[in-house]
Amino acid sequence: MAHIGIVGAGLAGAGAAYALRDTDHDVTLVEKSRGVGGRAATRRKHGCRYDHGANYVKDGDDRTVELIRELGADGLVDVEEPVWTFGRDGEIEPSDRQESHKFTWEAGITQFAKRLLAATDAEVRTTVRAASVARDADTGTWTVTDTDGDDHGPFDRLLLTPPAPQTAALLAATAWDGDGGTLGALREAVEAVEFRTIRTLVLHYDFAVDVPWYAVVDVDKEHDVGWLAREECKDGHVPDGESLLVVQMGPEWSLAHYDDPLDEAAATVAGKAADLVGDDRLADPDWADDQGWRYALPDTGLDPSAGAVEAAREAGLHLAGDWVAGEGRAHRALWSGVEAGERIDGSL
Ligand SMILES: Cc1cc2nc3c(=O)[nH]c(=O)nc-3n(C[C@H](O)[C@H](O)[C@H](O)COP(=O)(O)OP(=O)(O)OC[C@H]3O[C@@H](n4cnc5c(N)ncnc54)[C@H](O)[C@@H]3O)c2cc1C
């Protein structure tokens, strides 16, 4: 039986564990947060439930839809209302883009990773932040040391799934004797992947907003607001007669206002939401919440031709995530993880 370690229990990590579920390998995930799902995240507050990272899983391909259905149709939500667009002038209009399924769950989008992991025997160690990684030159195994100084492993194969800048930091804290230059080259390739920052503001109202769309997206990428969605379009998320807006701010605004206090940021963003939607009542939410996503979405992907990626795999060190797939999408992260799991199994 081989021991496999996975850093990160987002969709890539969960996907890798899922791919390994029918093997006799022993799989352990270490996750710095209290729960699983990573950027496909859900929070509960004041009787509402909201997906404040990824909004939904798009039916990017048939296998994604098939897998989602396989994991159980109970509580599955397919948002029916459309996504409309706006541009630099802030004029909202119907989109001519083809609508796809927009999947989440009544219990929130974290269900995706939870259901994947529930189908496995993998052990998930939450609130464990990996601080460094080391390879034993004699056995070729990998050990992960967390920020409390505790060791996890040894692992015959290790998969790193945090966003590229966090994976680069782990690689900077990796000890690998006689790596022949692979580690430096790998770190360089990972460091080259750029991520953008998004600050998400969540605004709640004790009245229902009456518009024909679920969400609006900035197609010119010049507005302060990048995306604004109505969480009440998801069954089970918001009580009837209330409204909850999830507003994702553009990267420029997000960086400039990343550390602004919540009440200040919420007041500013609520004003922008009111202007955009054309409803003055939105300037005054009855409560607000937020999340800063320092590493929200990859702007670029890992160079697949980087020789160090293959050399690292040969030494048992693998990478997965949306940034490895080259697109900031939940289903891309998932399949990147599944493929890494299959590759790991094939290497044993
Ligand atoms: C605001 C926002 C909106 C989005 N909207 C959509 C959308 O509508 N549709 C869509 O398809 N995609 C969307 N995405 C993108 C989608 O969320 C991601 O592509 C996907 O969730 C990435 O999964 P992952 O497993 O690659 O990474 P992550 O989800 O980031 O998982 C990595 C995990 O590693 C953990 N970790 C990091 N460092 C360590 C460490 N040192 N030790 C232990 N654990 C660690 C993290 O806590 C995390 O759980 C959105 C993302 C954001 C931020």
The ligand as a Tripos MOL2 file, in Angstrom:
@<TRIPOS>MOLECULE
LIG
   53    58     1     0     0
SMALL
NO_CHARGES

@<TRIPOS>ATOM
      1 C1        -14.5190   35.2410   -6.0220 C.3       1 LIG1
      2 C2        -14.4120   34.0250   -6.9020 C.ar      1 LIG1
      3 C3        -15.4350   33.7020   -7.7850 C.ar      1 LIG1
      4 C4        -15.3520   32.5580   -8.5720 C.ar      1 LIG1
      5 N1        -16.4120   32.2250   -9.3710 N.ar      1 LIG1
      6 C5        -16.3980   31.0410  -10.0340 C.ar      1 LIG1
      7 C6        -17.5610   30.5690  -10.6900 C.ar      1 LIG1
      8 O1        -18.6440   31.1840  -10.6190 O.2       1 LIG1
      9 N2        -17.4920   29.4020  -11.3790 N.ar      1 LIG1
     10 C7        -16.3360   28.6690  -11.4130 C.ar      1 LIG1
     11 O2        -16.3150   27.6060  -12.0500 O.2       1 LIG1
     12 N3        -15.2260   29.0690  -10.7620 N.ar      1 LIG1
     13 C8        -15.2330   30.2310  -10.0620 C.ar      1 LIG1
     14 N4        -14.1480   30.6180   -9.3450 N.ar      1 LIG1
     15 C9        -12.9170   29.8230   -9.4370 C.3       1 LIG1
     16 C10       -12.9590   28.5430   -8.5860 C.3       1 LIG1
     17 O3        -13.3610   28.8620   -7.2800 O.3       1 LIG1
     18 C11       -11.5470   27.9470   -8.5580 C.3       1 LIG1
     19 O4        -11.0900   27.7800   -9.8920 O.3       1 LIG1
     20 C12       -11.4800   26.5890   -7.8750 C.3       1 LIG1
     21 O5        -12.2840   26.5500   -6.7160 O.3       1 LIG1
     22 C13       -10.0220   26.3130   -7.5290 C.3       1 LIG1
     23 O6         -9.8930   25.0670   -6.8800 O.3       1 LIG1
     24 P1         -8.4470   24.5620   -6.4540 P.3       1 LIG1
     25 O7         -8.6110   23.2850   -5.7520 O.co2     1 LIG1
     26 O8         -7.5370   24.6380   -7.6340 O.co2     1 LIG1
     27 O9         -7.8790   25.6850   -5.4510 O.3       1 LIG1
     28 P2         -8.4440   26.1320   -4.0470 P.3       1 LIG1
     29 O10        -9.9040   26.0870   -4.0170 O.co2     1 LIG1
     30 O11        -7.7730   27.4350   -3.7450 O.co2     1 LIG1
     31 O12        -7.9050   24.9910   -3.0610 O.3       1 LIG1
     32 C14        -6.6130   25.0200   -2.5070 C.3       1 LIG1
     33 C15        -6.7250   24.6380   -1.0390 C.3       1 LIG1
     34 O13        -5.4200   24.6440   -0.4730 O.3       1 LIG1
     35 C16        -5.5090   25.1510    0.8370 C.3       1 LIG1
     36 N5         -4.1770   25.6230    1.2040 N.ar      1 LIG1
     37 C17        -3.4780   26.6820    0.6940 C.ar      1 LIG1
     38 N6         -2.2590   26.7490    1.2640 N.ar      1 LIG1
     39 C18        -2.1850   25.7110    2.1420 C.ar      1 LIG1
     40 C19        -1.1800   25.2630    3.0230 C.ar      1 LIG1
     41 N7          0.0130   25.8750    3.1260 N.pl3     1 LIG1
     42 N8         -1.4230   24.1600    3.7930 N.ar      1 LIG1
     43 C20        -2.6320   23.5110    3.7170 C.ar      1 LIG1
     44 N9         -3.6270   23.9080    2.8840 N.ar      1 LIG1
     45 C21        -3.3980   24.9890    2.1040 C.ar      1 LIG1
     46 C22        -6.5550   26.2560    0.7230 C.3       1 LIG1
     47 O14        -7.1210   26.5880    1.9850 O.3       1 LIG1
     48 C23        -7.5610   25.6320   -0.2300 C.3       1 LIG1
     49 O15        -8.5740   24.9310    0.4640 O.3       1 LIG1
     50 C24       -14.1960   31.7440   -8.5140 C.ar      1 LIG1
     51 C25       -13.1840   32.0580   -7.6190 C.ar      1 LIG1
     52 C26       -13.2850   33.1730   -6.7980 C.ar      1 LIG1
     53 C27       -12.2060   33.4650   -5.8100 C.3       1 LIG1
@<TRIPOS>BOND
     1     1     2 1
     2     2     3 ar
     3     2    52 ar
     4     3     4 ar
     5     4     5 ar
     6     4    50 ar
     7     5     6 ar
     8     6     7 ar
     9     6    13 1
    10     7     8 2
    11     7     9 ar
    12     9    10 ar
    13    10    11 2
    14    10    12 ar
    15    12    13 ar
    16    13    14 ar
    17    14    15 1
    18    14    50 ar
    19    15    16 1
    20    16    17 1
    21    16    18 1
    22    18    19 1
    23    18    20 1
    24    20    21 1
    25    20    22 1
    26    22    23 1
    27    23    24 1
    28    24    25 2
    29    24    26 1
    30    24    27 1
    31    27    28 1
    32    28    29 2
    33    28    30 1
    34    28    31 1
    35    31    32 1
    36    32    33 1
    37    33    34 1
    38    33    48 1
    39    34    35 1
    40    35    36 1
    41    35    46 1
    42    36    37 ar
    43    36    45 ar
    44    37    38 ar
    45    38    39 ar
    46    39    40 ar
    47    39    45 ar
    48    40    41 1
    49    40    42 ar
    50    42    43 ar
    51    43    44 ar
    52    44    45 ar
    53    46    47 1
    54    46    48 1
    55    48    49 1
    56    50    51 ar
    57    51    52 ar
    58    52    53 1
@<TRIPOS>SUBSTRUCTURE
     1 LIG1         1 GROUP 0 **** ****
